[in-house]
Each structure stands twice: as C-alpha cells, then as structure tokens.
Amino acid sequence: MHTRIRPGPALWGFAAMALTGCYEIAGERQPGELGNGGFYWICSTAADPACDAAGDAAEAFPERVALGSKFRLQYLTDYNDPVNVASGSSHIVEQNLVGRFEAVAPGYASMVVYRDGQVYDFLHLNVRPIDDVGLVGDVGPNGLAVGERAAIRANPRCEGLLCAGSMPYQWVVDRPEILWLQKSEDRSSEVMVEGVAPGEATVHLSHQELALASLSVTVVGDEVPTTSTGDTGSTGSTGGKGTTSSTGDTGGGR
C-alpha cells in the first residue's frame, strides 16, 4: 500500500527509525547523478517561491538557488527508502535540523547521500545571487481604490530563471498616509496593502539593506473620514493604519 505524505519535521528523524511501507512525495523528483534515487526540494517557509506553502515539495525542481536563501532537501532511493542528505560543498551549510540548508556562496554545490559510510548518490545545485525581482500585485490598471486591499508578491530571478529558497525580505512604503502596508506572518515574499487616501505611494523591497525592487501604487477615490477617539492609533513597529511607521519588515526565511 502506498501512502502519500507531505514532508514534515518528524520525517527528518528517519535515520533512527525503522520504516515500513512505500512512500511518495508530492513533488518533482530530481534523479541523483549516480542513479540510485531522487532528490526533492522542500520549501522551509512559505516565502519560497518554488512552493505554495511551507513544507510543500516543489512541483518543479528549481534550476537556480538564491544566494542567502534557506531550503530543505529530501532523498528517496529507487526503493522509496528515505536517506539523509548532507552538504558536500562550502557553498551550502547545514542547519541545526537534518535536511535543512542555507546557500552562503555562489557556485555549483554538491549535495551528497551516504549509506554505510559510502557515497550513495549526489546532486549539484546552482547557487546564484538574485539579479532581478519582479513585484507582482493584484492592483488593477486604474490603481487601488480607497479602502481596497491587494497583495503584492516578490518574484526573484537568477539568470532569467526562478530563484528558489526562502529569503528574509524587508518591505517599506514611502507614504503610509496614502498606502497602508501589512506584513505576512509566514510569507516574507508577500505583503498586503490597502488604499488609505488618494495619491501615489511606492512600495520598496530590500534584502539585508540591498534595494531589490520598487512598485508605485496609485490610490484613487475619496478619502474616508475618520472619527477621533483621542487615540492616535500609532503602533510603531506594527505598521498598522494610522501608524507613523512605514516599515513592513517580515523577517522571513526562518
């Protein structure tokens, strides 16, 4: 009997467990270069553009890995036995949990599977710095109406291809009195914006103080009057409506 599973934290302890049955992973299998099994790309957080949600396996195994990003890899032999994956290159370092990695230097990096003290299989990943980020939003051609909300997502590219991996992006809006920005709790590659008053504001995306992309948003319509309650509504770091802070630092890439 085949059991279709979604990779989770419990699965990474399989080295010390006796597993029975036949397992599948709902994602694209990238064959190892020795032909003994296949690798699966697992998104460590929802900020990874290769997957729809944290813990999902990528439907298409990525051809590029973003420098500075975090990710997970899983390996199944041709007999569907899970085996731990290790980094075989200084370009990628292993995290505290088995199967979790961080890309720290550009270049071709080897990922190795060992069995009985011998190399059982391996794979090369292409780690590249992000050279372009497209900001894709649900904002119509006529702009965003006052009171209307829309999502804006980062689409990172490396050498013209999707750059996979979870990145800790930072988001800032230059005119919070025009456009309100709310961070996502689990997806640093996406924010929600809402029109507050007519005008134009620009959303900026950065990573470790390096500017990556910006998107101008026009807000149209009549300003919604507010009723004063004696509370200024300023929340500082939360970035809520009425706040003086314009920063939407998501702190992703956990």
C-alpha positions as CSV (number, residue, x, y, z in Angstrom):
1,M,0.0,0.0,0.0
2,H,1.4,3.4,-1.0
3,T,1.0,6.3,1.5
4,R,1.1,9.8,0.0
5,I,2.7,12.1,2.6
6,R,3.7,15.7,3.0
7,P,7.3,16.0,4.3
8,G,7.3,17.3,7.9
9,P,9.7,17.7,10.8
10,A,9.0,14.1,12.0
11,L,10.3,12.7,8.8
12,W,13.7,14.1,9.2
13,G,14.4,11.7,12.1
14,F,14.0,8.7,9.9
15,A,17.7,7.7,10.2
16,A,17.0,6.3,13.7
17,M,13.6,4.8,12.8
18,A,12.6,1.5,11.2
19,L,10.3,2.5,8.4
20,T,7.9,0.2,6.6
21,G,5.7,0.6,3.6
22,C,6.1,2.6,0.4
23,Y,6.4,6.4,0.5
24,E,5.8,9.1,-2.1
25,I,6.4,12.8,-2.1
26,A,4.0,15.1,-3.9
27,G,6.7,16.9,-5.9
28,E,9.0,16.6,-8.9
29,R,11.8,14.0,-8.4
30,Q,15.2,15.1,-9.5
31,P,17.3,12.0,-10.2
32,G,20.6,11.7,-8.4
33,E,23.7,11.7,-10.6
34,L,24.6,8.1,-9.6
35,G,21.1,7.0,-10.5
36,N,20.2,5.3,-7.2
37,G,17.3,7.5,-6.2
38,G,15.9,11.0,-6.4
39,F,16.0,14.4,-4.6
40,Y,13.0,16.5,-3.6
41,W,13.0,20.3,-3.0
42,I,11.1,21.1,0.2
43,C,10.2,24.7,1.0
44,S,11.3,25.6,4.5
45,T,8.8,28.5,4.7
46,A,6.0,29.9,2.7
47,A,8.4,32.7,1.5
48,D,10.0,30.2,-1.0
49,P,8.5,31.0,-4.5
50,A,9.0,27.3,-5.5
51,C,6.1,26.2,-3.4
52,D,2.6,27.3,-2.4
53,A,3.1,26.6,1.4
54,A,5.7,25.8,3.9
55,G,6.6,22.1,4.0
56,D,5.4,21.5,0.4
57,A,7.6,19.8,-2.2
58,A,8.2,21.9,-5.3
59,E,6.2,20.8,-8.3
60,A,9.2,21.7,-10.5
61,F,12.7,21.1,-9.1
62,P,14.4,24.5,-9.2
63,E,17.3,25.2,-11.6
64,R,18.6,28.1,-9.5
65,V,19.0,28.6,-5.8
66,A,19.0,32.1,-4.4
67,L,22.2,33.1,-2.6
68,G,21.4,33.7,1.1
69,S,18.2,31.6,1.0
70,K,17.2,28.6,3.1
71,F,15.7,25.4,2.0
72,R,15.2,21.7,2.7
73,L,16.1,18.6,0.6
74,Q,14.8,15.1,0.9
75,Y,16.1,11.9,-0.8
76,L,14.3,8.7,-1.6
77,T,16.1,5.7,-3.0
78,D,14.6,3.8,-6.0
79,Y,13.0,1.5,-3.4
80,N,11.4,4.6,-1.8
81,D,13.6,4.4,1.3
82,P,14.3,7.9,2.8
83,V,18.0,8.7,3.4
84,N,19.5,11.9,4.9
85,V,21.1,14.5,2.6
86,A,24.4,16.2,3.5
87,S,26.2,19.2,2.0
88,G,29.3,18.3,0.1
89,S,30.4,21.9,-0.6
90,S,31.3,25.0,1.3
91,H,28.7,26.9,-0.9
92,I,25.9,25.4,1.2
93,V,26.0,25.0,5.0
94,E,23.8,22.6,7.0
95,Q,21.4,24.0,9.6
96,N,20.7,22.6,13.1
97,L,18.0,20.2,11.8
98,V,18.7,17.4,9.4
99,G,17.8,18.2,5.8
100,R,17.8,22.0,6.3
101,F,20.4,24.1,4.4
102,E,21.5,27.7,3.7
103,A,23.1,28.8,0.5
104,V,26.1,31.0,1.6
105,A,28.3,31.3,-1.6
106,P,27.6,31.4,-5.3
107,G,28.6,28.5,-7.5
108,Y,27.9,24.8,-8.1
109,A,27.3,23.0,-4.8
110,S,27.2,19.2,-4.3
111,M,24.5,17.6,-2.1
112,V,25.5,14.1,-1.0
113,V,23.7,11.0,0.2
114,Y,25.8,8.5,2.2
115,R,24.9,4.8,3.0
116,D,27.1,2.5,5.0
117,G,29.9,5.1,5.0
118,Q,30.0,5.3,1.2
119,V,28.7,7.9,-1.3
120,Y,25.4,6.5,-2.4
121,D,24.2,9.4,-4.6
122,F,24.7,13.1,-5.2
123,L,23.3,16.2,-6.9
124,H,24.7,19.6,-7.9
125,L,22.8,22.8,-7.2
126,N,23.4,26.1,-8.9
127,V,23.6,28.9,-6.3
128,R,23.3,32.4,-7.8
129,P,22.8,35.9,-6.5
130,I,19.4,37.4,-7.2
131,D,19.8,39.7,-10.2
132,D,16.2,40.8,-10.7
133,V,13.0,40.8,-8.6
134,G,9.6,41.5,-10.2
135,L,6.9,42.8,-7.9
136,V,3.5,41.3,-8.9
137,G,0.4,42.8,-7.4
138,D,-3.3,42.5,-7.6
139,V,-3.6,46.2,-8.4
140,G,-5.7,47.0,-11.4
141,P,-4.7,49.3,-14.3
142,N,-6.8,52.1,-12.7
143,G,-5.0,51.9,-9.4
144,L,-6.2,50.9,-6.0
145,A,-9.4,52.4,-4.5
146,V,-9.5,53.9,-1.1
147,G,-10.4,51.1,1.3
148,E,-9.5,48.4,-1.3
149,R,-6.8,45.8,-0.4
150,A,-4.4,43.9,-2.7
151,A,-1.5,41.5,-2.3
152,I,2.0,42.3,-3.7
153,R,4.4,39.4,-4.2
154,A,8.1,39.2,-4.9
155,N,9.2,37.1,-7.9
156,P,13.0,36.7,-7.7
157,R,15.0,35.7,-10.8
158,C,18.6,34.4,-11.2
159,E,19.9,34.5,-14.7
160,G,16.4,34.8,-16.0
161,L,15.1,31.8,-14.1
162,L,13.1,31.4,-10.9
163,C,15.3,31.7,-7.8
164,A,14.2,29.2,-5.2
165,G,14.7,29.4,-1.5
166,S,13.3,31.3,1.5
167,M,14.7,34.8,1.8
168,P,14.3,37.4,4.6
169,Y,12.9,40.3,2.7
170,Q,12.1,43.7,4.1
171,W,9.2,45.9,2.8
172,V,8.8,49.7,3.2
173,V,6.1,52.1,1.9
174,D,7.3,55.7,1.5
175,R,3.9,57.3,2.1
176,P,1.9,55.4,4.8
177,E,-0.7,58.2,4.9
178,I,-1.6,57.1,1.3
179,L,-1.0,53.4,1.4
180,W,-1.1,51.1,4.4
181,L,1.2,48.0,4.3
182,Q,0.7,44.9,6.4
183,K,3.3,42.1,6.6
184,S,2.5,38.4,6.2
185,E,3.1,36.3,9.3
186,D,4.6,33.4,7.3
187,R,5.4,34.6,3.8
188,S,8.2,37.3,3.7
189,S,7.9,37.3,-0.1
190,E,4.3,38.8,0.1
191,V,2.6,41.8,1.7
192,M,-0.9,43.2,1.8
193,V,-1.6,46.8,1.0
194,E,-4.7,49.0,1.4
195,G,-5.6,52.4,0.0
196,V,-5.9,55.0,2.7
197,A,-6.2,58.3,0.8
198,P,-5.9,59.5,-2.8
199,G,-2.4,59.9,-4.1
200,E,0.6,57.8,-5.1
201,A,2.9,55.8,-2.9
202,T,5.9,53.5,-3.6
203,V,6.5,50.1,-2.1
204,H,10.2,49.2,-1.8
205,L,11.6,45.7,-1.4
206,S,15.1,45.0,0.0
207,H,17.3,42.2,1.5
208,Q,19.9,43.0,4.1
209,E,19.8,46.7,3.2
210,L,20.3,45.9,-0.5
211,A,17.5,47.5,-2.6
212,L,15.9,44.9,-4.9
213,A,12.8,46.4,-6.4
214,S,10.0,49.0,-6.1
215,L,6.4,49.4,-7.2
216,S,4.4,52.6,-7.5
217,V,0.7,52.3,-6.5
218,T,-1.9,54.9,-7.3
219,V,-4.8,55.2,-4.8
220,V,-8.0,56.7,-6.2
221,G,-11.3,57.8,-4.8
222,D,-12.5,59.9,-1.9
223,E,-10.6,59.9,1.4
224,V,-12.6,58.1,4.1
225,P,-13.2,60.4,7.1
226,T,-12.0,59.1,10.5
227,T,-13.6,59.7,13.8
228,S,-11.2,60.9,16.5
229,T,-11.4,58.9,19.8
230,G,-8.4,60.5,21.5
231,D,-6.2,57.6,20.4
232,T,-3.7,58.4,17.8
233,G,-3.7,54.8,16.6
234,S,0.1,54.8,16.4
235,T,1.5,51.4,16.9
236,G,5.1,51.9,16.0
237,S,6.6,48.7,14.7
238,T,3.3,47.0,13.7
239,G,2.8,49.1,10.6
240,G,-0.9,49.3,11.2
241,K,-3.2,52.0,9.8
242,G,-2.6,55.3,11.5
243,T,0.9,54.4,12.5
244,T,3.9,56.6,11.9
245,S,5.9,53.6,10.9
246,S,6.1,52.7,7.2
247,T,8.2,49.6,7.6
248,G,6.9,46.1,6.8
249,D,9.9,44.0,7.8
250,T,8.8,40.5,7.5
251,G,11.8,38.7,8.9
252,G,11.2,35.7,6.7
253,G,13.5,32.8,5.8
254,R,13.1,31.1,9.1
